[in-house]
Amino acid sequence: MSFPRGTGIPEARFREGDRLLMTGVDLALSLSASGQRPPKAAMLVAQRIMRDVIKGGLKPGDLLMPERTMLEQYQAGRATLREALRLLEFQGVIALKPGPRGGPVLQDPDASHLASMLVLLLQLKLAPFRSIVEVRSALEPMTSRLAAERISDEGLAELAETIEAMRDHPDSQEVFLAANKRFHDIIAWSSGNALFGYIIDSLLGIMDGTVIGIDYPGPRRAAVVKAHDEILQALRTRDPAASEQRMREHIDAYERYAKRKYPEVLDQVIRWDRMTS
């Protein structure tokens, strides 16, 4: 199944013209006049690179134009251009391929960068683990409802595979966590909404539980497998209401389990330095 990652940015946002896009000089002058700090030159170059990526219809794996061409195209110094590329690399948008035939290669970013940034921001606000549970409880039933109308047969087959993986490896928490995340990822991306996909994907990356001490013993894993099977059956019948309800019950059960077994964990601030890669 091919998830629509990176496809949620409307091309209209990157069209030429004063109506939708200010030049770097215009933007800098505007911010200067308003008392705001102008953006760094490297950020402006990075934004122009991404505008041209969208306009050019490039796909993950495609090589961007060489450095020499970029220097001419964006009228930037080498140090500024390289900083712009490092900004994009840090965000997971490109990878810098070494060698004479290398250069910046467009990537299909996963949600790990968003998850890391969310945890950093939440730590600064001293937000507890409970806040992530609440957001997930609000969003996942909706993604399940949308997926009931939009998921492909291939997506349904992949959901079944994750359930089988859990059943075939009942004593492996590693397999359980990977299959559990995959199950919820597939549903989120099958909602047809890239923003839901990235948000749920990032929350799942934070909420595997092992980072802050939530364990999943055998009975809890068995309950999750049963819940996943019920969600899958509702999705197979293309029933939005039932799919939403089964997911809501599943997330509520997780929240009750966490509150009963790990009440202190829900009040912990999730630390950025404890994020797994």
Wavefront OBJ file of the C-alpha trace (Angstrom):
o trace
v 0.000 0.000 0.000
v 1.374 3.383 -0.930
v 0.555 6.017 1.650
v -0.052 9.552 0.292
v 2.763 11.023 2.362
v 4.011 14.361 1.232
v 1.049 14.821 -1.103
v -1.028 17.027 1.138
v 0.409 20.356 -0.020
v -1.786 21.990 -2.662
v 0.150 23.097 -5.715
v -1.785 26.363 -5.641
v 0.248 27.404 -2.635
v 3.362 27.386 -4.790
v 2.071 29.207 -7.859
v 3.965 32.196 -9.218
v 2.497 35.642 -8.838
v 2.253 38.419 -6.329
v -1.185 37.243 -5.243
v 0.060 34.003 -3.685
v 3.823 34.279 -3.315
v 6.009 37.210 -2.237
v 9.627 37.329 -3.353
v 12.304 37.053 -0.723
v 13.120 40.762 -1.011
v 9.475 41.813 -0.713
v 8.969 39.573 2.289
v 12.090 40.824 4.051
v 11.121 44.468 3.463
v 7.580 43.817 4.651
v 8.741 42.182 7.876
v 11.356 44.859 8.460
v 8.763 47.601 8.114
v 6.447 45.834 10.561
v 9.179 45.405 13.150
v 9.372 41.621 12.700
v 12.681 39.859 12.193
v 13.236 39.058 8.500
v 13.690 35.365 7.702
v 17.210 34.085 7.182
v 18.411 33.983 3.597
v 18.895 30.224 3.857
v 15.252 29.749 4.850
v 14.087 31.789 1.869
v 16.248 29.681 -0.431
v 14.910 26.472 1.132
v 11.348 27.669 0.565
v 12.106 28.507 -3.065
v 13.656 25.070 -3.567
v 10.507 23.412 -2.256
v 8.318 25.646 -4.422
v 10.250 24.470 -7.470
v 10.067 20.837 -6.346
v 6.268 21.055 -6.271
v 6.087 22.967 -9.549
v 8.384 20.447 -11.217
v 6.337 17.466 -10.077
v 9.373 15.737 -8.568
v 8.845 12.440 -6.762
v 10.715 10.779 -3.886
v 13.994 9.416 -5.191
v 14.386 12.147 -7.820
v 17.622 14.094 -7.858
v 17.319 17.846 -7.473
v 19.299 20.189 -9.695
v 23.082 20.289 -9.050
v 24.662 22.866 -6.772
v 26.078 24.928 -9.626
v 22.629 25.290 -11.181
v 21.060 26.160 -7.828
v 23.634 28.880 -7.199
v 22.648 30.521 -10.476
v 18.919 29.875 -10.121
v 18.575 31.279 -6.606
v 21.321 33.907 -6.790
v 22.684 32.731 -3.447
v 26.143 32.236 -2.055
v 27.481 28.723 -1.621
v 27.339 28.920 2.191
v 23.703 30.113 2.107
v 22.684 27.389 -0.342
v 24.347 24.673 1.693
v 22.649 25.911 4.849
v 19.314 25.815 3.003
v 19.967 22.222 1.966
v 20.912 21.286 5.524
v 17.601 22.766 6.723
v 15.721 20.564 4.267
v 17.839 17.551 5.192
v 17.123 18.087 8.894
v 13.385 18.067 8.117
v 13.768 14.779 6.257
v 12.739 16.340 2.940
v 16.004 15.564 1.153
v 19.047 13.350 1.597
v 22.450 14.513 0.437
v 23.904 11.766 -1.740
v 27.720 11.862 -1.792
v 29.936 11.339 -4.794
v 30.446 12.896 -8.229
v 26.972 11.811 -9.378
v 25.347 12.668 -6.086
v 23.509 15.694 -4.783
v 20.224 16.409 -2.992
v 17.697 13.583 -3.419
v 14.018 14.149 -2.659
v 12.713 11.965 0.184
v 9.290 10.858 1.403
v 9.497 12.162 4.995
v 8.017 10.057 7.752
v 6.399 11.471 10.868
v 9.424 11.035 13.144
v 10.503 14.658 12.605
v 7.031 15.911 13.581
v 6.979 13.599 16.606
v 10.346 14.883 17.794
v 9.278 18.509 17.421
v 5.968 17.879 19.206
v 7.717 16.264 22.164
v 10.172 19.160 22.390
v 7.350 21.727 22.371
v 5.291 19.736 24.868
v 8.268 19.450 27.194
v 8.733 23.220 27.095
v 5.064 23.587 28.092
v 5.444 20.873 30.765
v 2.581 19.023 29.076
v 2.056 15.482 30.424
v 1.643 12.230 28.555
v -2.098 12.546 29.222
v -2.331 15.386 26.678
v -1.215 13.082 23.875
v -3.694 10.403 24.952
v -6.498 12.973 24.817
v -5.602 14.135 21.305
v -5.390 10.588 20.043
v -8.772 9.794 21.623
v -10.293 12.752 19.775
v -8.749 12.078 16.357
v -8.532 8.333 15.782
v -12.268 7.581 15.793
v -12.667 10.184 13.033
v -9.859 8.703 10.939
v -11.469 5.285 11.285
v -14.792 6.707 10.118
v -13.185 8.269 7.050
v -11.173 5.131 6.318
v -14.363 3.056 6.189
v -15.326 4.981 3.055
v -11.859 5.310 1.508
v -9.631 2.386 2.411
v -8.527 0.145 -0.454
v -8.745 -3.631 -0.582
v -4.970 -3.658 -0.350
v -5.170 -1.601 2.831
v -7.677 -4.043 4.331
v -5.359 -6.928 3.494
v -2.452 -5.177 5.201
v -4.547 -4.594 8.307
v -5.276 -8.321 8.418
v -1.551 -9.035 8.141
v -0.794 -6.918 11.210
v -3.381 -8.856 13.215
v -1.897 -12.156 12.070
v 1.574 -10.966 13.070
v 0.296 -10.267 16.588
v -1.340 -13.690 16.804
v 1.694 -15.507 15.430
v 4.109 -13.875 17.916
v 2.167 -13.647 21.198
v 5.328 -13.471 23.328
v 7.131 -10.775 21.345
v 6.466 -7.242 22.543
v 8.652 -5.924 19.720
v 6.447 -7.572 17.082
v 3.339 -6.459 18.954
v 4.375 -2.797 19.084
v 5.423 -2.721 15.416
v 2.205 -4.408 14.249
v 0.081 -2.196 16.493
v 1.645 0.987 15.117
v 1.318 -0.316 11.557
v -2.381 -1.072 12.072
v -3.159 2.451 13.234
v -0.864 4.004 10.605
v -2.700 2.240 7.787
v -6.074 3.456 9.026
v -4.849 7.026 9.511
v -3.348 7.254 6.019
v -6.379 5.479 4.532
v -8.533 8.347 5.792
v -7.391 10.143 2.642
v -6.289 13.137 4.710
v -2.519 13.628 4.825
v -2.711 15.844 7.904
v -4.501 13.114 9.853
v -1.878 10.696 8.587
v 1.084 12.717 9.805
v -0.487 13.656 13.155
v -1.610 10.129 14.075
v 1.658 8.664 12.814
v 3.637 11.065 15.000
v 1.452 10.426 18.068
v 1.929 6.687 17.670
v 5.668 7.226 17.518
v 5.469 8.960 20.888
v 2.936 6.590 22.423
v 4.514 3.167 22.001
v 4.741 3.389 25.784
v 8.095 1.730 26.260
v 9.874 5.080 26.363
v 8.067 6.121 29.530
v 7.383 2.723 31.068
v 4.014 1.388 29.886
v 4.126 -2.377 29.363
v 1.708 -4.664 27.502
v 1.407 -8.089 29.158
v -0.208 -11.065 27.445
v -3.840 -10.378 28.443
v -3.583 -6.767 27.302
v -2.104 -7.809 23.962
v -4.925 -10.332 23.487
v -7.481 -7.585 24.144
v -5.793 -5.359 21.558
v -5.855 -8.152 18.949
v -9.591 -8.657 19.569
v -10.248 -4.916 19.271
v -8.242 -4.677 16.056
v -10.194 -7.572 14.569
v -13.495 -5.847 15.393
v -12.283 -2.605 13.798
v -11.197 -4.514 10.700
v -14.599 -6.177 10.375
v -16.333 -2.786 10.559
v -13.995 -1.393 7.905
v -14.599 -4.384 5.647
v -18.337 -3.727 5.711
v -17.648 -0.066 4.833
v -19.653 1.046 7.861
v -18.433 4.507 8.982
v -20.473 4.627 12.182
v -19.410 1.167 13.319
v -15.773 1.827 12.403
v -15.781 5.035 14.420
v -17.436 3.345 17.400
v -15.098 0.327 17.420
v -12.065 2.624 17.308
v -13.459 4.832 20.062
v -14.005 1.792 22.275
v -10.470 0.597 21.538
v -8.823 3.930 22.418
v -11.002 4.324 25.503
v -9.914 0.862 26.666
v -6.268 1.871 26.268
v -6.869 5.020 28.310
v -8.616 3.052 31.076
v -5.752 0.552 31.133
v -3.146 3.302 31.411
v -5.080 5.080 34.164
v -5.520 1.863 36.149
v -2.030 0.402 35.767
v 0.153 3.463 35.225
v -1.610 6.520 36.693
v 1.691 8.233 37.475
v 2.820 7.900 33.858
v -0.069 9.971 32.510
v 1.086 12.899 34.627
v 4.719 12.673 33.546
v 6.154 15.205 31.140
v 7.470 13.384 28.080
v 11.111 14.295 27.707
v 12.658 15.009 24.335
v 15.880 13.207 25.277
v 13.952 9.976 25.789
v 12.445 9.861 22.321
v 13.347 6.741 20.354
v 14.500 7.100 16.751
l 1 2 3 4 5 6 7 8 9 10 11 12 13 14 15 16 17 18 19 20 21 22 23 24 25 26 27 28 29 30 31 32 33 34 35 36 37 38 39 40 41 42 43 44 45 46 47 48 49 50 51 52 53 54 55 56 57 58 59 60 61 62 63 64 65 66 67 68 69 70 71 72 73 74 75 76 77 78 79 80 81 82 83 84 85 86 87 88 89 90 91 92 93 94 95 96 97 98 99 100 101 102 103 104 105 106 107 108 109 110 111 112 113 114 115 116 117 118 119 120 121 122 123 124 125 126 127 128 129 130 131 132 133 134 135 136 137 138 139 140 141 142 143 144 145 146 147 148 149 150 151 152 153 154 155 156 157 158 159 160 161 162 163 164 165 166 167 168 169 170 171 172 173 174 175 176 177 178 179 180 181 182 183 184 185 186 187 188 189 190 191 192 193 194 195 196 197 198 199 200 201 202 203 204 205 206 207 208 209 210 211 212 213 214 215 216 217 218 219 220 221 222 223 224 225 226 227 228 229 230 231 232 233 234 235 236 237 238 239 240 241 242 243 244 245 246 247 248 249 250 251 252 253 254 255 256 257 258 259 260 261 262 263 264 265 266 267 268 269 270 271 272 273 274 275 276 277
